[in-house]
Amino acid sequence: MGTDFCMRTTLDIEDSVLRAAKKRAAEDGISLTRFLEDALRRHLEPPDPLRAPYRFRPLTRRGRLLPGVDLANRDSLHERMEGRA
């Protein structure tokens, strides 16, 4: 027979964060307490081992950047990725 125990505590939360949390809880139709508990649970879950972390892979050929690829130039990268360069 499992019984859940709850602990009351006082937290200092930035006003804008609290307002956003209250708004989202109301939109979701749940209490602020439930919303915060769910958010904490999600944040405390261990990372999904099946999800690989993002890894940047520049456009290369034989280990060298492709001609016209300038990693410091955002616009030229977009043009290259869209096939315009």
C-alpha positions as CSV (number, residue, x, y, z in Angstrom):
1,M,0.0,0.0,0.0
2,G,1.8,3.1,-1.2
3,T,1.3,6.5,0.3
4,D,2.7,9.6,-1.3
5,F,4.1,12.2,1.1
6,C,4.3,15.9,0.1
7,M,6.6,18.4,1.5
8,R,5.9,22.1,1.6
9,T,8.7,24.4,0.7
10,T,9.3,28.0,-0.2
11,L,11.0,28.9,-3.4
12,D,12.2,32.2,-4.8
13,I,11.1,32.2,-8.5
14,E,11.7,35.1,-10.9
15,D,8.4,36.9,-11.5
16,S,8.4,36.4,-15.3
17,V,9.1,32.7,-14.9
18,L,6.3,32.3,-12.4
19,R,3.9,34.3,-14.6
20,A,4.7,32.1,-17.6
21,A,4.4,28.9,-15.5
22,K,1.0,30.0,-14.1
23,K,-0.2,30.9,-17.6
24,R,0.9,27.5,-19.0
25,A,-0.7,25.6,-16.1
26,A,-4.0,27.4,-16.7
27,E,-3.8,26.7,-20.4
28,D,-3.2,23.0,-19.7
29,G,-6.0,23.0,-17.1
30,I,-3.7,21.8,-14.2
31,S,-2.6,23.3,-11.0
32,L,0.7,25.3,-10.7
33,T,1.9,22.6,-8.3
34,R,1.3,19.9,-10.8
35,F,2.9,21.9,-13.6
36,L,6.0,22.5,-11.6
37,E,6.3,18.9,-10.4
38,D,5.9,17.6,-14.0
39,A,8.6,20.1,-15.2
40,L,11.0,19.0,-12.5
41,R,10.4,15.4,-13.2
42,R,11.2,15.9,-16.9
43,H,14.3,17.8,-16.1
44,L,15.5,15.2,-13.6
45,E,15.0,12.2,-16.0
46,P,18.3,10.7,-17.2
47,P,19.1,11.5,-20.8
48,D,17.7,9.2,-23.5
49,P,20.6,6.8,-24.4
50,L,19.1,6.2,-27.8
51,R,19.1,9.8,-28.8
52,A,22.5,10.7,-30.1
53,P,23.8,14.2,-29.3
54,Y,23.9,16.7,-32.2
55,R,27.2,16.6,-34.1
56,F,28.1,19.2,-36.6
57,R,29.5,17.8,-39.8
58,P,30.8,20.4,-42.3
59,L,30.6,19.8,-46.0
60,T,33.8,18.0,-46.9
61,R,35.4,15.9,-49.5
62,R,38.3,13.7,-48.5
63,G,38.5,15.5,-45.2
64,R,38.7,19.0,-46.7
65,L,36.0,21.7,-46.9
66,L,34.3,21.8,-50.2
67,P,35.3,24.8,-52.4
68,G,33.2,27.8,-51.6
69,V,32.3,26.7,-48.0
70,D,33.2,29.4,-45.5
71,L,32.1,28.4,-42.0
72,A,32.4,32.0,-40.9
73,N,29.9,33.3,-43.5
74,R,26.3,32.3,-42.7
75,D,24.9,33.6,-46.0
76,S,27.3,31.6,-48.1
77,L,26.5,28.5,-46.0
78,H,22.8,28.9,-46.7
79,E,23.4,29.4,-50.4
80,R,25.6,26.3,-50.5
81,M,23.1,24.2,-48.6
82,E,20.3,25.3,-50.9
83,G,22.3,24.5,-53.9
84,R,22.6,28.1,-55.1
85,A,26.4,28.2,-54.9
